[in-house]
């Protein structure tokens, strides 16, 4: 098994949920960090969401990692704060904001394939 550390980024995220990362086939991913930065001139609220399409719906339902978290003008939010999430094939990490083009997202991940 190969362990590969990666950084996944997406800029200018707005009111529509944007996919920042989707777990590739035959891969398990550990999300070890998630930072959101407010690039707008006003305070914003941002959310991070994990959607899962695995067949085990009892334990893999779509969830918010953080919902409507406030980020001050020019500020940043470290969402993970030492936590880790294990993601399975086809799981998707999405981010949105309450203002158009206002948030940049950075995910630190380790892919196991």
C-alpha positions in Angstrom: 0.0 0.0 0.0 1.2 3.5 -0.9 0.7 6.4 1.4 0.7 9.7 -0.4 0.3 13.1 1.3 -1.4 15.8 -0.8 -2.8 19.3 -0.6 -6.1 20.0 -2.4 -7.2 23.6 -2.8 -10.1 25.5 -4.2 -10.4 29.3 -4.4 -13.3 31.8 -4.5 -16.0 29.4 -3.2 -19.4 31.0 -2.9 -23.0 30.1 -2.2 -23.1 26.9 -4.2 -21.5 23.8 -2.6 -18.2 23.3 -4.4 -16.4 19.9 -4.4 -12.9 20.4 -3.1 -11.9 16.7 -3.1 -13.4 13.4 -4.2 -11.8 10.1 -3.1 -10.5 8.2 -6.1 -11.4 4.5 -6.9 -9.6 1.9 -4.8 -8.4 4.5 -2.3 -9.0 5.3 1.3 -8.2 8.9 2.3 -7.4 10.4 5.7 -8.4 14.1 5.9 -5.9 15.5 8.4 -6.5 19.2 7.9 -9.0 21.7 6.6 -8.5 25.5 6.5 -10.9 28.1 5.2 -9.8 31.7 4.5 -12.2 34.7 4.1 -11.0 36.7 1.0 -13.9 39.1 1.0 -14.3 42.5 2.6 -17.1 41.3 5.0 -17.4 38.6 7.6 -18.8 35.4 6.1 -20.3 32.1 7.3 -18.9 28.9 5.8 -19.7 25.2 5.9 -17.7 22.0 5.2 -19.8 18.9 4.2 -18.9 15.3 3.5 -21.2 13.3 1.2 -20.9 9.6 0.9 -22.3 7.3 -1.7 -21.1 4.1 -0.2 -23.6 1.3 0.2 -23.2 1.3 4.0 -25.9 4.0 4.6 -26.2 3.2 8.3 -22.8 4.6 9.1 -22.0 6.7 6.0 -24.7 9.3 5.8 -23.9 12.9 4.5 -22.8 15.1 7.4 -21.5 18.6 8.1 -18.0 18.8 9.5 -18.8 22.5 10.4 -22.0 24.4 9.5 -22.3 28.2 9.1 -19.1 28.9 11.0 -18.2 32.6 11.1 -15.0 33.8 9.6 -14.0 37.5 10.2 -12.9 39.7 7.3 -9.4 38.6 6.3 -9.5 35.8 8.8 -9.2 32.0 8.6 -10.7 29.0 10.3 -8.9 25.7 11.0 -11.8 23.3 10.8 -10.1 20.0 11.8 -8.4 21.2 15.0 -6.4 17.9 15.4 -9.3 15.6 14.3 -9.0 13.3 11.4 -11.7 11.9 9.1 -11.4 8.6 7.2 -13.0 8.9 3.7 -13.9 6.0 1.4 -13.9 5.7 -2.4 -16.3 8.3 -3.9 -16.8 10.3 -0.7 -16.7 14.0 -1.5 -15.7 17.0 0.6 -17.7 20.1 -0.3 -17.4 23.7 1.0 -19.8 26.7 0.7 -20.2 30.2 2.0 -23.0 32.7 2.4 -21.3 35.2 0.0 -20.2 34.8 -3.6 -16.5 34.1 -4.2 -15.6 34.7 -0.6 -13.8 31.6 0.7 -10.6 29.7 -0.2 -10.3 26.1 1.1 -7.2 24.0 1.7 -7.4 20.3 2.6 -4.4 18.3 3.8 -4.9 14.6 3.0 -3.2 11.3 2.9 -4.3 8.8 0.2 -3.8 5.1 0.9 -4.0 3.1 -2.3 
